Amino acid sequence: MTEDLLDYWLRIIRPLFPTNAWIASRLSEGDHVIEIDWRLENDPHQPSKRSRKIQITIQEEAIDDYLDKNKGERELSDIKMKKWISERYNQFDPDHDAHTSRSVSTDKWRISRDVLSS
């Protein structure tokens, strides 16, 4: 069931990101982990330059709480998740200067039961 849920969440959050976004997901110790980045296309000297990575971790407790909800409560949680991710994405700066830094930082966003609670 949790793999189906992860696929479902990927489908509802995909439209929040650029259409060329690369999205990978996995299960990790009971948590759902979603990693997202995309080609920036803003530097003619680095045509394949990618954005900073976003790592969204949906905590196991939030997943368990979600699965215990009825359909209406789940729909509200979906709306809250999309709103929460949208707010962070709107403040996210995907660009980086890879010339001054050896590694590009990853933005880590953790979704707890409080984010999805109704």
N, CA, C and O atoms as a printed pandas DataFrame, in Angstrom:
     atom_number atom_name residue_name chain_id  residue_number  x_coord  y_coord  z_coord
0              1         N          MET        A               1    0.822   -1.209    0.000
1              2        CA          MET        A               1    0.000    0.000    0.000
2              3         C          MET        A               1    0.858    1.262    0.000
3              4         O          MET        A               1    0.517    2.239   -0.667
4              5         N          THR        A               2    1.976    1.252    0.746
5              6        CA          THR        A               2    2.764    2.483    0.818
6              7         C          THR        A               2    3.432    2.808   -0.509
7              8         O          THR        A               2    3.635    3.983   -0.816
8              9         N          GLU        A               3    3.784    1.788   -1.316
9             10        CA          GLU        A               3    4.355    2.078   -2.630
10            11         C          GLU        A               3    3.311    2.712   -3.539
11            12         O          GLU        A               3    3.628    3.620   -4.307
12            13         N          ASP        A               4    2.059    2.239   -3.460
13            14        CA          ASP        A               4    0.977    2.855   -4.221
14            15         C          ASP        A               4    0.770    4.296   -3.764
15            16         O          ASP        A               4    0.522    5.180   -4.584
16            17         N          LEU        A               5    0.870    4.529   -2.477
17            18        CA          LEU        A               5    0.714    5.876   -1.929
18            19         C          LEU        A               5    1.829    6.787   -2.423
19            20         O          LEU        A               5    1.583    7.939   -2.780
20            21         N          LEU        A               6    3.048    6.273   -2.444
21            22        CA          LEU        A               6    4.170    7.066   -2.944
22            23         C          LEU        A               6    3.937    7.438   -4.409
23            24         O          LEU        A               6    4.169    8.583   -4.797
24            25         N          ASP        A               7    3.489    6.500   -5.216
25            26        CA          ASP        A               7    3.175    6.800   -6.625
26            27         C          ASP        A               7    2.083    7.857   -6.727
27            28         O          ASP        A               7    2.159    8.758   -7.562
28            29         N          TYR        A               8    1.078    7.747   -5.885
29            30        CA          TYR        A               8   -0.020    8.713   -5.878
30            31         C          TYR        A               8    0.515   10.111   -5.527
31            32         O          TYR        A               8    0.198   11.089   -6.204
32            33         N          TRP        A               9    1.323   10.193   -4.471
33            34        CA          TRP        A               9    1.865   11.496   -4.082
34            35         C          TRP        A               9    2.759   12.080   -5.175
35            36         O          TRP        A               9    2.757   13.292   -5.391
36            37         N          LEU        A              10    3.506   11.248   -5.851
37            38        CA          LEU        A              10    4.325   11.739   -6.969
38            39         C          LEU        A              10    3.439   12.360   -8.051
39            40         O          LEU        A              10    3.769   13.408   -8.607
40            41         N          ARG        A              11    2.325   11.711   -8.341
41            42        CA          ARG        A              11    1.411   12.244   -9.365
42            43         C          ARG        A              11    0.822   13.596   -8.963
43            44         O          ARG        A              11    0.653   14.473   -9.810
44            45         N          ILE        A              12    0.508   13.772   -7.675
45            46        CA          ILE        A              12   -0.128   15.045   -7.306
46            47         C          ILE        A              12    0.874   16.181   -7.117
47            48         O          ILE        A              12    0.495   17.348   -7.219
48            49         N          ILE        A              13    2.144   15.871   -6.845
49            50        CA          ILE        A              13    3.107   16.969   -6.677
50            51         C          ILE        A              13    3.877   17.280   -7.950
51            52         O          ILE        A              13    4.436   18.370   -8.073
52            53         N          ARG        A              14    3.923   16.353   -8.900
53            54        CA          ARG        A              14    4.674   16.589  -10.143
54            55         C          ARG        A              14    4.299   17.923  -10.808
55            56         O          ARG        A              14    5.201   18.643  -11.236
56            57         N          PRO        A              15    3.014   18.287  -10.914
57            58        CA          PRO        A              15    2.667   19.557  -11.578
58            59         C          PRO        A              15    3.192   20.804  -10.859
59            60         O          PRO        A              15    3.173   21.891  -11.436
60            61         N          LEU        A              16    3.651   20.674   -9.631
61            62        CA          LEU        A              16    4.156   21.826   -8.891
62            63         C          LEU        A              16    5.564   22.233   -9.332
63            64         O          LEU        A              16    6.040   23.315   -8.987
64            65         N          PHE        A              17    6.227   21.359  -10.095
65            66        CA          PHE        A              17    7.616   21.571  -10.494
66            67         C          PHE        A              17    7.719   21.753  -11.999
67            68         O          PHE        A              17    6.762   21.476  -12.722
68            69         N          PRO        A              18    8.875   22.220  -12.485
69            70        CA          PRO        A              18    9.025   22.400  -13.937
70            71         C          PRO        A              18    8.727   21.099  -14.694
71            72         O          PRO        A              18    8.928   20.000  -14.177
72            73         N          THR        A              19    8.248   21.252  -15.917
73            74        CA          THR        A              19    7.870   20.075  -16.701
74            75         C          THR        A              19    9.067   19.172  -17.006
75            76         O          THR        A              19    8.895   17.973  -17.226
76            77         N          ASN        A              20   10.263   19.732  -17.020
77            78        CA          ASN        A              20   11.447   18.926  -17.306
78            79         C          ASN        A              20   12.117   18.374  -16.038
79            80         O          ASN        A              20   13.258   17.914  -16.083
80            81         N          ALA        A              21   11.409   18.426  -14.927
81            82        CA          ALA        A              21   11.985   17.960  -13.659
82            83         C          ALA        A              21   12.225   16.453  -13.688
83            84         O          ALA        A              21   11.415   15.680  -14.200
84            85         N          TRP        A              22   13.347   16.069  -13.129
85            86        CA          TRP        A              22   13.670   14.662  -12.924
86            87         C          TRP        A              22   13.261   14.347  -11.490
87            88         O          TRP        A              22   13.713   15.005  -10.554
88            89         N          ILE        A              23   12.418   13.355  -11.321
89            90        CA          ILE        A              23   11.904   13.019   -9.995
90            91         C          ILE        A              23   12.174   11.547   -9.726
91            92         O          ILE        A              23   11.776   10.677  -10.501
92            93         N          ALA        A              24   12.851   11.280   -8.625
93            94        CA          ALA        A              24   13.121    9.900   -8.209
94            95         C          ALA        A              24   12.535    9.710   -6.818
95            96         O          ALA        A              24   12.496   10.646   -6.020
96            97         N          SER        A              25   12.085    8.511   -6.536
97            98        CA          SER        A              25   11.503    8.247   -5.225
98            99         C          SER        A              25   11.992    6.904   -4.716
99           100         O          SER        A              25   12.392    6.027   -5.481
100          101         N          ARG        A              26   11.947    6.773   -3.398
101          102        CA          ARG        A              26   12.353    5.516   -2.778
102          103         C          ARG        A              26   11.784    5.457   -1.372
103          104         O          ARG        A              26   11.359    6.468   -0.812
104          105         N          LEU        A              27   11.782    4.273   -0.821
105          106        CA          LEU        A              27   11.425    4.077    0.578
106          107         C          LEU        A              27   12.729    4.009    1.362
107          108         O          LEU        A              27   13.698    3.397    0.915
108          109         N          SER        A              28   12.749    4.635    2.522
109          110        CA          SER        A              28   13.943    4.625    3.357
110          111         C          SER        A              28   13.537    4.531    4.812
111          112         O          SER        A              28   13.053    5.502    5.394
112          113         N          GLU        A              29   13.732    3.366    5.398
113          114        CA          GLU        A              29   13.426    3.141    6.814
114          115         C          GLU        A              29   12.007    3.587    7.184
115          116         O          GLU        A              29   11.791    4.185    8.238
116          117         N          GLY        A              30   11.060    3.295    6.318
117          118        CA          GLY        A              30    9.664    3.632    6.586
118          119         C          GLY        A              30    9.238    4.988    6.067
119          120         O          GLY        A              30    8.039    5.254    5.978
120          121         N          ASP        A              31   10.173    5.853    5.722
121          122        CA          ASP        A              31    9.869    7.172    5.170
122          123         C          ASP        A              31    9.785    7.080    3.647
123          124         O          ASP        A              31   10.380    6.190    3.039
124          125         N          HIS        A              32    9.048    7.997    3.041
125          126        CA          HIS        A              32    9.055    8.162    1.585
126          127         C          HIS        A              32   10.014    9.307    1.281
127          128         O          HIS        A              32    9.905   10.381    1.874
128          129         N          VAL        A              33   10.944    9.089    0.370
129          130        CA          VAL        A              33   11.907   10.110   -0.008
130          131         C          VAL        A              33   11.737   10.403   -1.494
131          132         O          VAL        A              33   11.762    9.497   -2.326
132          133         N          ILE        A              34   11.564   11.675   -1.809
133          134        CA          ILE        A              34   11.385   12.117   -3.191
134          135         C          ILE        A              34   12.487   13.129   -3.482
135          136         O          ILE        A              34   12.652   14.106   -2.752
136          137         N          GLU        A              35   13.241   12.888   -4.555
137          138        CA          GLU        A              35   14.317   13.812   -4.938
138          139         C          GLU        A              35   13.978   14.410   -6.297
139          140         O          GLU        A              35   13.551   13.716   -7.219
140          141         N          ILE        A              36   14.183   15.725   -6.390
141          142        CA          ILE        A              36   13.759   16.465   -7.574
142          143         C          ILE        A              36   14.858   17.441   -7.982
143          144         O          ILE        A              36   15.412   18.156   -7.147
144          145         N          ASP        A              37   15.163   17.459   -9.269
145          146        CA          ASP        A              37   15.985   18.519   -9.844
146          147         C          ASP        A              37   15.661   18.610  -11.325
147          148         O          ASP        A              37   14.931   17.774  -11.858
148          149         N          TRP        A              38   16.201   19.624  -11.991
149          150        CA          TRP        A              38   15.882   19.846  -13.403
150          151         C          TRP        A              38   16.991   20.642  -14.048
151          152         O          TRP        A              38   17.804   21.277  -13.377
152          153         N          ARG        A              39   17.005   20.593  -15.374
153          154        CA          ARG        A              39   17.983   21.359  -16.147
154          155         C          ARG        A              39   17.568   22.827  -16.088
155          156         O          ARG        A              39   16.414   23.167  -16.347
156          157         N          LEU        A              40   18.520   23.691  -15.745
157          158        CA          LEU        A              40   18.205   25.113  -15.582
158          159         C          LEU        A              40   18.104   25.869  -16.907
159          160         O          LEU        A              40   17.258   26.752  -17.050
160          161         N          GLU        A              41   18.939   25.539  -17.855
161          162        CA          GLU        A              41   18.928   26.199  -19.159
162          163         C          GLU        A              41   19.101   27.709  -19.055
163          164         O          GLU        A              41   18.498   28.466  -19.815
164          165         N          ASN        A              42   19.934   28.141  -18.101
165          166        CA          ASN        A              42   20.152   29.579  -17.917
166          167         C          ASN        A              42   21.612   29.990  -18.077
167          168         O          ASN        A              42   21.954   31.152  -17.858
168          169         N          ASP        A              43   22.477   29.049  -18.455
169          170        CA          ASP        A              43   23.902   29.341  -18.566
170          171         C          ASP        A              43   24.424   28.766  -19.877
171          172         O          ASP        A              43   24.591   27.551  -19.989
172          173         N          PRO        A              44   24.687   29.624  -20.882
173          174        CA          PRO        A              44   25.137   29.112  -22.177
174          175         C          PRO        A              44   26.484   28.373  -22.092
175          176         O          PRO        A              44   26.803   27.565  -22.964
176          177         N          HIS        A              45   27.262   28.648  -21.054
177          178        CA          HIS        A              45   28.556   27.977  -20.881
178          179         C          HIS        A              45   28.393   26.601  -20.235
179          180         O          HIS        A              45   29.298   25.768  -20.298
180          181         N          GLN        A              46   27.244   26.371  -19.620
181          182        CA          GLN        A              46   26.947   25.079  -18.987
182          183         C          GLN        A              46   25.526   24.658  -19.384
183          184         O          GLN        A              46   24.609   24.739  -18.567
184          185         N          PRO        A              47   25.340   24.213  -20.625
185          186        CA          PRO        A              47   23.993   23.914  -21.097
186          187         C          PRO        A              47   23.302   22.775  -20.339
187          188         O          PRO        A              47   22.074   22.682  -20.351
188          189         N          SER        A              48   24.064   21.925  -19.693
189          190        CA          SER        A              48   23.429   20.824  -18.960
190          191         C          SER        A              48   23.409   21.072  -17.450
191          192         O          SER        A              48   23.219   20.143  -16.665
192          193         N          LYS        A              49   23.605   22.327  -17.052
193          194        CA          LYS        A              49   23.600   22.682  -15.633
194          195         C          LYS        A              49   22.240   22.357  -15.016
195          196         O          LYS        A              49   21.191   22.707  -15.557
196          197         N          ARG        A              50   22.289   21.678  -13.873
197          198        CA          ARG        A              50   21.058   21.267  -13.196
198          199         C          ARG        A              50   20.818   22.139  -11.968
199          200         O          ARG        A              50   21.739   22.749  -11.423
200          201         N          SER        A              51   19.575   22.179  -11.555
201          202        CA          SER        A              51   19.190   22.951  -10.373
202          203         C          SER        A              51   19.769   22.314   -9.112
203          204         O          SER        A              51   20.266   21.188   -9.129
204          205         N          ARG        A              52   19.690   23.057   -8.039
205          206        CA          ARG        A              52   19.948   22.446   -6.741
206          207         C          ARG        A              52   18.888   21.379   -6.536
207          208         O          ARG        A              52   17.766   21.515   -7.024
208          209         N          LYS        A              53   19.228   20.342   -5.833
209          210        CA          LYS        A              53   18.290   19.235   -5.618
210          211         C          LYS        A              53   17.387   19.542   -4.429
211          212         O          LYS        A              53   17.810   20.135   -3.437
212          213         N          ILE        A              54   16.145   19.125   -4.557
213          214        CA          ILE        A              54   15.179   19.171   -3.457
214          215         C          ILE        A              54   14.950   17.728   -3.014
215          216         O          ILE        A              54   14.681   16.846   -3.829
216          217         N          GLN        A              55   15.062   17.511   -1.719
217          218        CA          GLN        A              55   14.769   16.194   -1.164
218          219         C          GLN        A              55   13.600   16.338   -0.191
219          220         O          GLN        A              55   13.715   16.975    0.856
220          221         N          ILE        A              56   12.480   15.734   -0.563
221          222        CA          ILE        A              56   11.286   15.777    0.280
222          223         C          ILE        A              56   11.180   14.430    0.991
223          224         O          ILE        A              56   11.111   13.382    0.348
224          225         N          THR        A              57   11.170   14.468    2.316
225          226        CA          THR        A              57   11.012   13.250    3.099
226          227         C          THR        A              57    9.673   13.310    3.811
227          228         O          THR        A              57    9.407   14.213    4.604
228          229         N          ILE        A              58    8.840   12.329    3.510
229          230        CA          ILE        A              58    7.548   12.224    4.187
230          231         C          ILE        A              58    7.740   11.185    5.286
231          232         O          ILE        A              58    7.945   10.004    5.008
232          233         N          GLN        A              59    7.673   11.634    6.524
233          234        CA          GLN        A              59    7.991   10.787    7.660
234          235         C          GLN        A              59    6.982    9.656    7.837
235          236         O          GLN        A              59    5.801    9.798    7.520
236          237         N          GLU        A              60    7.473    8.542    8.344
237          238        CA          GLU        A              60    6.663    7.347    8.529
238          239         C          GLU        A              60    5.405    7.620    9.352
239          240         O          GLU        A              60    4.342    7.082    9.044
240          241         N          GLU        A              61    5.511    8.450   10.399
241          242        CA          GLU        A              61    4.354    8.761   11.236
242          243         C          GLU        A              61    3.284    9.502   10.438
243          244         O          GLU        A              61    2.089    9.286   10.643
244          245         N          ALA        A              62    3.715   10.374    9.529
245          246        CA          ALA        A              62    2.760   11.099    8.683
246          247         C          ALA        A              62    2.065   10.130    7.723
247          248         O          ALA        A              62    0.873   10.268    7.450
248          249         N          ILE        A              63    2.804    9.165    7.221
249          250        CA          ILE        A              63    2.228    8.160    6.324
250          251         C          ILE        A              63    1.193    7.324    7.073
251          252         O          ILE        A              63    0.086    7.104    6.582
252          253         N          ASP        A              64    1.567    6.862    8.268
253          254        CA          ASP        A              64    0.643    6.050    9.069
254          255         C          ASP        A              64   -0.636    6.816    9.388
255          256         O          ASP        A              64   -1.735    6.273    9.272
256          257         N          ASP        A              65   -0.494    8.077    9.788
257          258        CA          ASP        A              65   -1.671    8.899   10.083
258          259         C          ASP        A              65   -2.548    9.069    8.843
259          260         O          ASP        A              65   -3.774    8.993    8.924
260          261         N          TYR        A              66   -1.908    9.300    7.701
261          262        CA          TYR        A              66   -2.636    9.484    6.443
262          263         C          TYR        A              66   -3.441    8.234    6.108
263          264         O          TYR        A              66   -4.604    8.327    5.717
264          265         N          LEU        A              67   -2.828    7.075    6.261
265          266        CA          LEU        A              67   -3.502    5.816    5.932
266          267         C          LEU        A              67   -4.675    5.523    6.862
267          268         O          LEU        A              67   -5.590    4.786    6.493
268          269         N          ASP        A              68   -4.654    6.095    8.065
269          270        CA          ASP        A              68   -5.752    5.903    9.023
270          271         C          ASP        A              68   -6.941    6.826    8.764
271          272         O          ASP        A              68   -7.988    6.673    9.395
272          273         N          LYS        A              69   -6.794    7.780    7.845
273          274        CA          LYS        A              69   -7.855    8.753    7.587
274          275         C          LYS        A              69   -8.875    8.219    6.591
275          276         O          LYS        A              69   -8.602    7.294    5.825
276          277         N          ASN        A              70  -10.061    8.829    6.624
277          278        CA          ASN        A              70  -11.063    8.490    5.613
278          279         C          ASN        A              70  -10.771    9.303    4.343
279          280         O          ASN        A              70   -9.874   10.146    4.326
280          281         N          LYS        A              71  -11.539    9.036    3.288
281          282        CA          LYS        A              71  -11.287    9.665    1.989
282          283         C          LYS        A              71  -11.305   11.190    2.058
283          284         O          LYS        A              71  -10.433   11.844    1.486
284          285         N          GLY        A              72  -12.276   11.755    2.742
285          286        CA          GLY        A              72  -12.371   13.218    2.848
286          287         C          GLY        A              72  -11.184   13.819    3.582
287          288         O          GLY        A              72  -10.655   14.856    3.180
288          289         N          GLU        A              73  -10.774   13.170    4.649
289          290        CA          GLU        A              73   -9.611   13.660    5.413
290          291         C          GLU        A              73   -8.332   13.543    4.587
291          292         O          GLU        A              73   -7.455   14.403    4.666
292          293         N          ARG        A              74   -8.232   12.481    3.796
293          294        CA          ARG        A              74   -7.053   12.323    2.921
294          295         C          ARG        A              74   -7.001   13.433    1.874
295          296         O          ARG        A              74   -5.933   13.966    1.572
296          297         N          GLU        A              75   -8.169   13.775    1.323
297          298        CA          GLU        A              75   -8.200   14.853    0.329
298          299         C          GLU        A              75   -7.731   16.172    0.930
299          300         O          GLU        A              75   -7.009   16.929    0.281
300          301         N          LEU        A              76   -8.137   16.450    2.168
301          302        CA          LEU        A              76   -7.663   17.659    2.849
302          303         C          LEU        A              76   -6.158   17.604    3.073
303          304         O          LEU        A              76   -5.468   18.610    2.911
304          305         N          SER        A              77   -5.648   16.436    3.444
305          306        CA          SER        A              77   -4.205   16.276    3.642
306          307         C          SER        A              77   -3.450   16.487    2.335
307          308         O          SER        A              77   -2.373   17.082    2.330
308          309         N          ASP        A              78   -4.011   16.001    1.222
309          310        CA          ASP        A              78   -3.382   16.204   -0.090
310          311         C          ASP        A              78   -3.283   17.694   -0.406
311          312         O          ASP        A              78   -2.252   18.170   -0.883
312          313         N          ILE        A              79   -4.351   18.413   -0.138
313          314        CA          ILE        A              79   -4.357   19.864   -0.377
314          315         C          ILE        A              79   -3.301   20.545    0.486
315          316         O          ILE        A              79   -2.565   21.410    0.012
316          317         N          LYS        A              80   -3.231   20.150    1.752
317          318        CA          LYS        A              80   -2.233   20.739    2.662
318          319         C          LYS        A              80   -0.817   20.441    2.192
319          320         O          LYS        A              80    0.053   21.310    2.242
320          321         N          MET        A              81   -0.583   19.203    1.730
321          322        CA          MET        A              81    0.750   18.847    1.251
322          323         C          MET        A              81    1.133   19.686    0.040
323          324         O          MET        A              81    2.238   20.224   -0.019
324          325         N          LYS        A              82    0.230   19.800   -0.921
325          326        CA          LYS        A              82    0.527   20.586   -2.124
326          327         C          LYS        A              82    0.778   22.048   -1.767
327          328         O          LYS        A              82    1.683   22.670   -2.323
328          329         N          LYS        A              83   -0.003   22.597   -0.857
329          330        CA          LYS        A              83    0.176   23.989   -0.434
330          331         C          LYS        A              83    1.530   24.159    0.255
331          332         O          LYS        A              83    2.250   25.120   -0.018
332          333         N          TRP        A              84    1.873   23.238    1.137
333          334        CA          TRP        A              84    3.125   23.297    1.888
334          335         C          TRP        A              84    4.316   23.227    0.936
335          336         O          TRP        A              84    5.270   23.993    1.073
336          337         N          ILE        A              85    4.259   22.307   -0.030
337          338        CA          ILE        A              85    5.347   22.172   -1.003
338          339         C          ILE        A              85    5.410   23.409   -1.898
339          340         O          ILE        A              85    6.500   23.907   -2.181
340          341         N          SER        A              86    4.264   23.910   -2.342
341          342        CA          SER        A              86    4.229   25.107   -3.196
342          343         C          SER        A              86    4.852   26.309   -2.510
343          344         O          SER        A              86    5.606   27.062   -3.127
344          345         N          GLU        A              87    4.539   26.487   -1.236
345          346        CA          GLU        A              87    5.100   27.617   -0.490
346          347         C          GLU        A              87    6.621   27.521   -0.428
347          348         O          GLU        A              87    7.306   28.528   -0.610
348          349         N          ARG        A              88    7.154   26.343   -0.179
349          350        CA          ARG        A              88    8.605   26.173   -0.124
350          351         C          ARG        A              88    9.230   26.342   -1.502
351          352         O          ARG        A              88   10.288   26.956   -1.643
352          353         N          TYR        A              89    8.572   25.796   -2.510
353          354        CA          TYR        A              89    9.097   25.909   -3.865
354          355         C          TYR        A              89    9.139   27.380   -4.305
355          356         O          TYR        A              89   10.087   27.796   -4.971
356          357         N          ASN        A              90    8.137   28.156   -3.943
357          358        CA          ASN        A              90    8.106   29.569   -4.319
358          359         C          ASN        A              90    9.242   30.362   -3.686
359          360         O          ASN        A              90    9.614   31.418   -4.197
360          361         N          GLN        A              91    9.793   29.873   -2.593
361          362        CA          GLN        A              91   10.922   30.540   -1.923
362          363         C          GLN        A              91   12.267   29.900   -2.283
363          364         O          GLN        A              91   13.319   30.387   -1.869
364          365         N          PHE        A              92   12.232   28.839   -3.032
365          366        CA          PHE        A              92   13.419   28.063   -3.378
366          367         C          PHE        A              92   14.192   28.722   -4.512
367          368         O          PHE        A              92   13.608   29.111   -5.523
368          369         N          ASP        A              93   15.508   28.848   -4.343
369          370        CA          ASP        A              93   16.369   29.357   -5.404
370          371         C          ASP        A              93   17.092   28.161   -6.026
371          372         O          ASP        A              93   18.006   27.606   -5.415
372          373         N          PRO        A              94   16.694   27.763   -7.226
373          374        CA          PRO        A              94   17.278   26.562   -7.817
374          375         C          PRO        A              94   18.700   26.752   -8.346
375          376         O          PRO        A              94   19.425   25.780   -8.554
376          377         N          ASP        A              95   19.089   27.996   -8.559
377          378        CA          ASP        A              95   20.387   28.265   -9.178
378          379         C          ASP        A              95   21.514   28.131   -8.161
379          380         O          ASP        A              95   21.296   28.214   -6.952
380          381         N          HIS        A              96   22.689   27.928   -8.664
381          382        CA          HIS        A              96   23.889   27.812   -7.836
382          383         C          HIS        A              96   25.080   28.190   -8.694
383          384         O          HIS        A              96   25.001   28.202   -9.922
384          385         N          ASP        A              97   26.174   28.496   -8.036
385          386        CA          ASP        A              97   27.402   28.807   -8.753
386          387         C          ASP        A              97   28.363   27.642   -8.540
387          388         O          ASP        A              97   29.145   27.634   -7.589
388          389         N          ALA        A              98   28.296   26.689   -9.411
389          390        CA          ALA        A              98   29.117   25.483   -9.277
390          391         C          ALA        A              98   30.602   25.787   -9.389
391          392         O          ALA        A              98   31.433   24.971   -8.992
392          393         N          HIS        A              99   30.946   26.964   -9.930
393          394        CA          HIS        A              99   32.361   27.320  -10.058
394          395         C          HIS        A              99   32.982   27.665   -8.710
395          396         O          HIS        A              99   34.183   27.475   -8.517
396          397         N          THR        A             100   32.182   28.169   -7.777
397          398        CA          THR        A             100   32.726   28.567   -6.479
398          399         C          THR        A             100   32.550   27.497   -5.415
399          400         O          THR        A             100   33.062   27.634   -4.304
400          401         N          SER        A             101   31.847   26.457   -5.739
401          402        CA          SER        A             101   31.576   25.404   -4.772
402          403         C          SER        A             101   31.790   24.047   -5.426
403          404         O          SER        A             101   31.381   23.830   -6.567
404          405         N          ARG        A             102   32.421   23.150   -4.714
405          406        CA          ARG        A             102   32.665   21.814   -5.261
406          407         C          ARG        A             102   31.392   20.981   -5.292
407          408         O          ARG        A             102   31.206   20.150   -6.181
408          409         N          SER        A             103   30.531   21.203   -4.334
409          410        CA          SER        A             103   29.279   20.436   -4.315
410          411         C          SER        A             103   28.101   21.390   -4.221
411          412         O          SER        A             103   28.189   22.482   -3.659
412          413         N          VAL        A             104   27.026   20.946   -4.779
413          414        CA          VAL        A             104   25.803   21.746   -4.774
414          415         C          VAL        A             104   24.942   21.254   -3.611
415          416         O          VAL        A             104   24.719   20.054   -3.456
416          417         N          SER        A             105   24.469   22.184   -2.808
417          418        CA          SER        A             105   23.688   21.804   -1.635
418          419         C          SER        A             105   22.312   21.274   -2.040
419          420         O          SER        A             105   21.762   21.622   -3.084
420          421         N          THR        A             106   21.790   20.426   -1.175
421          422        CA          THR        A             106   20.445   19.867   -1.357
422          423         C          THR        A             106   19.524   20.514   -0.345
423          424         O          THR        A             106   19.852   20.596    0.838
424          425         N          ASP        A             107   18.374   20.973   -0.805
425          426        CA          ASP        A             107   17.353   21.502    0.095
426          427         C          ASP        A             107   16.568   20.321    0.640
427          428         O          ASP        A             107   16.014   19.539   -0.132
428          429         N          LYS        A             108   16.511   20.182    1.945
429          430        CA          LYS        A             108   15.813   19.057    2.562
430          431         C          LYS        A             108   14.531   19.544    3.216
431          432         O          LYS        A             108   14.555   20.367    4.131
432          433         N          TRP        A             109   13.416   19.023    2.732
433          434        CA          TRP        A             109   12.096   19.380    3.240
434          435         C          TRP        A             109   11.498   18.141    3.900
435          436         O          TRP        A             109   11.400   17.090    3.268
436          437         N          ARG        A             110   11.100   18.257    5.163
437          438        CA          ARG        A             110   10.528   17.130    5.904
438          439         C          ARG        A             110    9.041   17.357    6.142
439          440         O          ARG        A             110    8.637   18.376    6.701
440          441         N          ILE        A             111    8.248   16.407    5.717
441          442        CA          ILE        A             111    6.811   16.487    5.913
442          443         C          ILE        A             111    6.475   15.586    7.089
443          444         O          ILE        A             111    6.610   14.364    7.021
444          445         N          SER        A             112    6.036   16.219    8.166
445          446        CA          SER        A             112    5.675   15.489    9.388
446          447         C          SER        A             112    4.157   15.331    9.454
447          448         O          SER        A             112    3.430   15.827    8.593
448          449         N          ARG        A             113    3.700   14.646   10.468
449          450        CA          ARG        A             113    2.248   14.472   10.636
450          451         C          ARG        A             113    1.561   15.809   10.830
451          452         O          ARG        A             113    0.395   15.957   10.466
452          453         N          ASP        A             114    2.260   16.796   11.398
453          454        CA          ASP        A             114    1.658   18.121   11.614
454          455         C          ASP        A             114    1.309   18.801   10.290
455          456         O          ASP        A             114    0.302   19.504   10.203
456          457         N          VAL        A             115    2.132   18.598    9.262
457          458        CA          VAL        A             115    1.870   19.206    7.957
458          459         C          VAL        A             115    0.579   18.659    7.351
459          460         O          VAL        A             115   -0.182   19.398    6.728
460          461         N          LEU        A             116    0.338   17.370    7.536
461          462        CA          LEU        A             116   -0.812   16.716    6.898
462          463         C          LEU        A             116   -2.041   16.635    7.787
463          464         O          LEU        A             116   -3.094   16.170    7.349
464          465         N          SER        A             117   -1.919   17.086    9.035
465          466        CA          SER        A             117   -3.053   16.948    9.957
466          467         C          SER        A             117   -4.189   17.877    9.556
467          468         O          SER        A             117   -3.990   18.945    8.978
468          469         N          SER        A             118   -5.389   17.415    9.893
469          470        CA          SER        A             118   -6.565   18.229    9.524
470          471         C          SER        A             118   -7.264   18.724   10.760
471          472         O          SER        A             118   -8.273   19.423   10.661
